[in-house]
Amino acid sequence: MKHLMALVAASIVFSMTTESRLEAQSRSRAAQSLAELSDSLRDLSASVSLSVVQVTASGYGIDSDEQHAGVSIFARQRSTGSGIIVSDDGYIMTNAHVVDTARAIRVKLNGQRSAQSSVFDAKLIGMDSALDLALLKVDAQGLKPLPLGSSMDVKQGQIVLAFGSPLGMENSVSMGVVSAVSRQLSEDDPRIFIQTDTPINPGNSGGPLVDVNGRVIGINTFIFSQSGGSEGIGFAIPSNVARYAYTSLRRDGHVHRGQLGINARTITPALAIAFNLNPDNGVLVEDVLPDGPADKAKVHVGDVILSINDMPLHTVRDLSLMLYEFVIGNTITLQVQRDGKKLPIDVTVTEKQNDPVRFADLVSPDKNLITALAILGVTIDAKIRDLLPLRIDKGVLVAAFAGPPLYFGDQLHQGDVIHAVNGHSVSSVEELRTQLNNVKHSQPIVLQVERNASLSFLVMEGN
């Protein structure tokens, strides 16, 4: 009996010792895994940070005087954002809203440079306000570019990190997950964003959202917030869009938008039932632009586009992002399902005819610069009238911008047509320059402008 009790006691002790040892080993493995994760994130942060910059833009604008209702003050403004080095010779991507009103742009690099050599004056190469992307250039060599990944591969729930200068605090990093891969702000808004719960605050704009491999999957652009700070709802421009914009801005100084000439929508369960379709395969063509590329290629309303160049489509998001893979003039092959049959259709990507950016190719700074308005203008001729139907057939088209204007107040938009200055009609770039030169520096100017077939007066005052 004594031997049996001793055996049982020894078994209990052995069991407790084994359980303790297993528990300790489990804790050790968990600690090791956490340590490995921590080391990986630390190494990733150290590597990516070398390619992230702080962007400071300064200029002038209108500030409201809260102590005197209805009073506005023309004051110096300064904003801070972030940027991504995209080439070793000094090209940097950021948000357009960070630099769109800037008279001066400065970029501060991270890394081992001295304080004197880490700050550079930056030149604005071009920007696209609709995409909220801008390309800057600094006079530096040997920089470390950050690779742009494919936003088509982004998955909901994957871990991501946001880098930038939140609230002006440079070289910061935060971590979260992808909340949604194809968030639209409204059904009418063609833009698509990556939504993330990664803490993003003012100053993060233009910084990268990266995956665990250190590849950029998006450029942080804005947040939804009731407090003004991060509440876990942030948005980033997909990297495929950024790559397309970078190539276009570096080559042309502006972005050309490709189109197929269709309106499409994701196949919902209700549409699938009504039209006997597969809700997980393809997008439904609901309109075809007359005489557009798809119309000429014989794409029909009611067709289901299954793939582009053998790349499958599941949602309108896929279609929108995929168009950024091609340049104007590319011919692509659509796999279309019609009446239960599949057929290939070749379609040429063309430029949107209602995109005012296309007129920027018609100008040069030497001939078309109108310094007072800081625009590149084009005299309206028969060719432009065919592309841009007007209510008044004479004037000067605003084709592009060339820095900050000498006047503040109402703003010109790309694609506007200027018909008169202070009541004096203008029919050419030369006449517009003459009328502006006749205005005394302290006097305001009133431009009669046609925008989207509507006439209006823009009031501007000298700085």
C-alpha positions in Angstrom: 0.0 0.0 0.0 2.8 2.4 0.9 4.5 1.6 -2.4 1.2 2.3 -4.3 0.7 5.7 -2.6 4.3 6.6 -3.3 3.9 5.7 -7.0 0.7 7.8 -7.2 2.4 10.8 -5.5 5.3 10.5 -7.9 3.0 10.3 -10.9 1.2 13.5 -9.7 4.5 15.3 -9.2 5.7 14.1 -12.6 2.4 15.2 -14.2 2.6 18.6 -12.6 6.2 19.0 -13.6 5.4 18.0 -17.2 2.5 20.4 -17.4 4.6 23.2 -16.0 7.3 22.4 -18.4 4.9 22.4 -21.3 3.3 25.6 -20.2 6.7 27.2 -19.8 7.7 26.0 -23.3 4.4 27.3 -24.7 5.0 30.7 -23.1 8.6 30.6 -24.4 7.4 29.9 -28.0 4.7 32.7 -27.7 7.4 35.1 -26.5 9.7 34.1 -29.2 7.0 34.5 -31.9 6.2 38.0 -30.5 9.9 38.9 -30.4 10.2 37.7 -34.0 7.2 39.8 -35.0 8.6 42.8 -33.2 12.0 42.4 -34.9 10.3 42.0 -38.3 8.2 45.2 -37.8 11.3 47.1 -36.5 13.4 46.1 -39.5 10.5 46.9 -41.9 10.0 50.3 -40.3 13.7 51.1 -40.5 13.8 50.2 -44.2 10.6 52.0 -45.3 11.3 55.2 -43.3 14.4 55.9 -45.5 11.9 56.4 -48.5 9.4 58.6 -46.7 9.7 62.4 -46.6 8.1 65.3 -44.9 6.6 67.9 -47.3 6.1 71.5 -46.2 4.1 73.8 -48.4 3.7 77.5 -47.8 1.6 80.1 -49.7 -1.2 82.6 -49.2 -5.0 82.0 -48.8 -8.2 83.2 -47.2 -8.6 82.7 -43.4 -11.9 83.4 -41.7 -11.8 85.8 -38.7 -14.0 84.0 -36.1 -14.2 87.2 -33.9 -15.8 89.1 -36.8 -18.5 87.2 -38.6 -18.4 87.5 -42.3 -14.8 88.9 -42.3 -12.0 87.1 -44.2 -8.3 87.8 -44.0 -5.7 87.2 -46.7 -2.9 85.5 -44.7 0.2 83.3 -45.1 -0.6 79.6 -44.8 1.6 76.6 -44.2 0.7 73.0 -44.4 2.7 69.8 -43.7 2.2 66.4 -45.3 4.2 63.4 -46.3 5.6 62.0 -49.5 7.2 58.9 -51.0 10.5 58.7 -52.9 9.7 56.9 -56.1 13.0 57.2 -57.9 16.7 57.4 -56.9 17.1 60.7 -58.8 14.7 62.7 -56.6 11.1 62.2 -57.8 8.6 62.2 -54.9 4.8 61.4 -54.9 2.4 63.2 -52.5 -1.2 64.3 -52.4 -2.3 67.2 -54.6 -4.1 68.9 -51.6 -0.8 69.1 -49.8 0.8 71.4 -52.4 -2.0 72.7 -54.6 -1.9 76.3 -53.3 1.8 76.4 -52.4 4.2 79.2 -53.5 7.2 77.3 -52.0 7.6 73.6 -51.3 10.3 72.0 -49.1 11.1 68.4 -48.6 12.9 66.9 -45.6 14.5 63.5 -46.1 14.9 60.8 -43.4 18.1 58.9 -43.1 21.7 59.6 -42.3 22.2 62.9 -44.1 23.3 66.0 -42.1 20.7 68.6 -41.1 21.9 70.9 -43.9 21.7 68.3 -46.6 18.4 66.7 -45.6 16.2 69.6 -46.6 15.6 70.5 -50.3 13.5 72.9 -52.2 11.1 71.0 -54.4 9.7 71.7 -57.9 6.1 70.8 -58.6 6.3 68.6 -61.8 2.5 68.2 -62.1 -0.6 67.2 -60.2 -4.1 65.8 -60.7 -6.6 67.2 -58.3 -9.3 64.6 -59.1 -6.9 61.8 -58.2 -5.4 63.9 -55.4 -1.9 63.1 -56.5 1.1 65.3 -57.2 4.7 64.7 -58.4 7.6 66.7 -56.9 11.3 66.8 -57.9 14.3 67.6 -55.7 17.9 68.0 -56.8 19.3 64.9 -55.2 20.8 61.6 -56.3 21.2 58.2 -54.7 17.9 58.2 -52.9 16.1 55.0 -51.9 12.9 54.6 -53.8 10.0 52.6 -52.3 8.6 49.9 -54.6 5.0 50.2 -55.6 3.1 46.9 -55.2 -0.1 45.8 -56.9 -3.3 47.0 -55.3 -5.1 44.3 -57.2 -3.6 41.8 -54.7 -4.8 43.6 -51.6 -7.0 41.5 -49.3 -9.4 42.5 -46.5 -7.9 41.9 -43.1 -4.2 41.9 -44.1 -1.8 43.8 -41.9 -0.6 47.2 -43.2 1.5 50.0 -41.8 1.1 53.8 -42.4 4.2 56.1 -42.5 4.4 59.8 -42.5 4.3 63.0 -40.4 1.1 63.0 -38.4 0.5 66.5 -36.9 3.9 67.4 -38.0 5.7 64.7 -36.1 8.1 63.4 -38.8 9.0 59.7 -39.3 6.1 58.1 -37.5 4.6 54.7 -38.2 1.3 53.1 -37.2 -0.2 49.6 -37.8 -3.6 48.2 -38.6 -5.4 46.2 -41.2 -7.2 46.7 -44.5 -10.8 47.3 -43.6 -12.1 47.3 -47.2 -10.4 47.0 -50.6 -12.8 48.9 -52.8 -14.5 51.7 -50.9 -16.4 54.3 -52.9 -17.6 57.5 -51.3 -20.8 57.5 -53.3 -22.2 55.6 -56.3 -21.6 58.7 -58.5 -17.9 59.0 -57.5 -15.7 57.0 -59.8 -12.8 57.0 -57.4 -12.0 53.9 -55.4 -10.0 53.8 -52.2 -8.5 51.3 -49.8 -10.0 51.7 -46.4 -7.9 51.0 -43.3 -8.2 51.3 -39.5 -4.5 52.1 -39.3 -4.2 55.4 -37.3 -3.9 58.2 -39.9 -3.9 61.9 -38.8 -3.5 65.3 -40.5 0.1 65.2 -41.8 0.0 61.6 -42.9 -1.5 62.8 -46.3 0.8 61.6 -49.1 2.6 59.0 -47.0 2.6 55.3 -47.9 0.4 52.5 -46.8 2.7 49.4 -47.0 2.2 45.7 -46.7 4.4 43.4 -44.6 6.9 43.1 -47.5 7.5 46.9 -47.5 5.6 47.5 -50.8 3.4 50.5 -51.3 -0.2 49.4 -51.7 -1.7 52.8 -51.3 -1.0 56.5 -50.7 -2.8 57.9 -47.6 -5.1 60.7 -48.5 -7.9 61.5 -46.0 -9.9 60.3 -43.0 -13.5 60.3 -41.8 -13.5 62.0 -38.4 -15.8 63.8 -36.0 -13.0 64.9 -33.7 -10.4 65.9 -36.4 -8.1 63.0 -35.4 -8.0 59.3 -36.3 -11.1 57.3 -35.5 -10.1 54.2 -37.4 -11.6 55.2 -40.8 -8.8 56.1 -43.2 -8.5 56.0 -46.9 -5.6 55.4 -49.3 -5.3 55.8 -53.1 -4.5 52.4 -54.6 -1.0 51.9 -55.7 -2.0 51.0 -59.3 -3.6 54.4 -59.6 -0.4 56.0 -58.1 1.8 54.1 -60.6 -0.2 55.3 -63.6 -0.3 58.9 -62.3 3.5 58.8 -61.7 4.3 57.7 -65.2 1.9 60.2 -66.7 3.0 63.2 -64.6 6.7 62.5 -65.1 6.2 62.2 -68.9 3.6 64.8 -69.6 3.1 66.9 -66.4 -0.5 65.8 -66.3 -2.6 62.6 -66.3 -4.4 61.3 -69.3 -7.5 59.3 -68.5 -8.2 56.2 -70.5 -11.7 54.9 -71.3 -13.5 52.1 -73.0 -16.7 54.1 -73.5 -18.9 52.1 -71.2 -20.8 52.3 -67.9 -20.6 49.1 -65.9 -21.8 47.9 -62.6 -21.0 45.0 -60.2 -23.4 42.1 -60.5 -25.5 42.1 -57.3 -27.7 39.1 -56.3 -30.8 41.0 -57.5 -29.2 41.6 -60.9 -28.0 38.0 -61.1 -31.6 36.7 -60.5 -33.2 39.1 -62.9 -30.7 38.4 -65.8 -29.8 34.8 -64.8 -26.1 35.7 -64.3 -23.3 34.6 -62.0 -22.9 37.3 -59.3 -19.3 36.4 -58.7 -18.1 36.6 -62.3 -17.8 39.6 -64.5 -19.3 43.1 -64.6 -22.6 44.1 -66.4 -22.5 46.7 -69.2 -25.4 49.1 -68.6 -24.5 51.7 -71.1 -22.3 52.1 -74.2 -21.1 55.6 -75.3 -22.2 56.2 -78.9 -19.2 56.2 -81.3 -16.9 55.4 -78.4 -14.3 52.6 -78.6 -16.6 49.9 -77.1 -19.4 50.9 -79.4 -17.1 50.7 -82.4 -15.9 47.3 -81.2 -19.6 46.1 -81.0 -19.9 45.8 -77.2 -23.6 45.7 -76.3 -25.7 46.9 -73.4 -26.4 43.8 -71.3 -23.0 42.1 -72.1 -21.1 40.8 -69.2 -17.3 41.5 -69.3 -15.6 38.5 -67.7 -12.0 39.5 -68.1 -9.5 41.9 -69.7 -6.4 40.4 -71.3 -7.3 37.1 -69.4 -7.3 39.0 -66.1 -10.7 38.1 -64.5 -13.2 40.8 -63.4 -15.4 40.4 -60.3 -16.4 43.9 -59.5 -16.4 47.4 -61.0 -13.4 48.1 -58.7 -11.5 45.5 -60.7 -12.4 47.2 -64.0 -11.5 50.7 -62.7 -8.1 49.6 -61.3 -7.3 47.5 -64.4 -7.7 50.5 -66.7 -4.8 52.1 -65.0 -2.6 49.2 -66.3 -2.9 50.5 -69.9 -2.0 53.7 -71.8 -3.9 55.6 -74.4 -3.8 53.7 -77.7 -3.4 50.2 -76.2 -5.7 47.6 -77.7 -7.1 45.2 -75.1 -9.1 42.0 -75.4 -12.4 41.7 -73.5 -13.8 38.3 -72.8 -17.6 38.9 -73.1 -20.6 36.8 -72.2 -23.6 37.4 -74.4 -26.7 35.2 -74.6 -24.9 32.4 -72.8 -22.0 32.5 -75.2 -18.4 33.7 -74.7 -16.7 35.8 -77.3 -13.5 37.9 -77.4 -13.7 41.6 -78.4 -10.7 43.8 -79.1 -11.2 47.4 -77.8 -8.8 50.4 -78.1 -8.3 52.5 -75.0 -9.0 56.1 -75.8 -8.8 59.4 -73.9 -11.9 60.8 -72.4 -13.1 63.6 -74.6 -14.6 65.6 -71.7 -11.4 65.6 -69.8 -9.9 69.1 -69.9 -6.4 67.8 -69.1 -6.1 66.8 -72.8 -5.7 70.4 -73.8 -2.5 70.7 -71.8 -0.7 69.0 -74.7 -1.5 72.0 -76.9 0.6 74.5 -74.9 4.1 75.4 -74.1 5.4 77.8 -71.3 7.2 80.0 -73.9 4.1 80.8 -76.0 1.1 80.3 -73.7 2.1 81.5 -70.3 -0.2 84.2 -68.8 1.8 85.3 -65.8 -0.8 87.4 -63.9 -3.2 84.4 -63.7 -0.4 81.7 -63.6 -2.1 79.8 -66.4 -1.2 78.4 -69.8 -3.9 79.6 -72.1 -5.0 78.6 -75.6 -6.8 80.8 -78.1 -10.1 79.2 -79.0 -10.1 78.0 -82.6 -12.2 75.8 -84.8 -10.5 72.6 -83.6 -11.1 73.4 -80.0 -14.7 74.4 -80.7 -15.3 71.0 -82.1 -14.0 69.3 -79.0 -15.5 71.8 -76.6 -19.0 73.2 -77.5 -19.2 76.7 -76.2 -22.0 79.3 -75.7 -19.6 82.1 -76.8 -17.3 81.0 -79.5 -14.3 83.2 -78.7 -12.0 83.3 -75.7 -9.0 81.8 -74.1 -9.0 78.2 -72.7 -7.3 77.5 -69.4 -5.3 74.5 -70.5 -2.9 74.2 -67.5 -1.6 75.9 -64.4 1.9 77.4 -63.9 2.3 78.2 -60.2 0.6 80.5 -57.8 -1.3 83.5 -59.4 -0.8 87.2 -58.6 -4.5 87.4 -57.6 -6.6 85.7 -54.9 -10.3 85.1 -54.6 -12.4 83.0 -57.0 -10.4 80.3 -58.6 -10.0 79.3 -62.3 -10.4 75.6 -63.1 -8.7 73.6 -65.9 -11.0 73.6 -68.9 -12.5 77.1 -68.1 -12.8 79.5 -71.0 -12.2 83.2 -70.3 -14.4 85.5 -72.4 -13.8 88.9 -70.9 -11.7 90.9 -68.4 -13.5 93.7 -66.5 -16.2 93.8 -69.2 -13.7 93.8 -72.1 -14.0 90.8 -74.5 -10.9 88.8 -75.2 -10.5 86.5 -78.2 -6.8 85.5 -78.0 -4.0 84.9 -75.5 -2.4 88.2 -76.6 -5.6 90.1 -76.0 -6.0 88.5 -72.5 -2.4 89.6 -71.6 -3.1 93.1 -72.8 -6.3 93.5 -70.8 -4.6 92.2 -67.7 -1.7 94.6 -68.2 -4.1 97.5 -68.3 -5.4 96.7 -64.8 -3.6 98.6 -62.1 -1.9 96.4 -59.5 -4.2 97.5 -56.6 -7.4 97.0 -58.6 -9.5 93.9 -58.7 -10.3 92.0 -61.8 -13.5 90.3 -62.9 -13.3 87.5 -65.4 -16.3 86.3 -67.4 -15.8 82.6 -67.5 -17.6 79.7 -69.2 -17.5 76.5 -67.2 -19.5 73.3 -68.1 -21.7 75.4 -70.5 -22.5 77.9 -67.7 -21.4 81.5 -67.6 -20.2 83.2 -64.4 -18.1 86.1 -63.1 -14.9 85.3 -61.1 -13.8 88.1 -58.8 -10.1 88.4 -58.0 -8.0 90.9 -56.1 -4.3 91.6 -56.2 -1.9 90.2 -53.5 
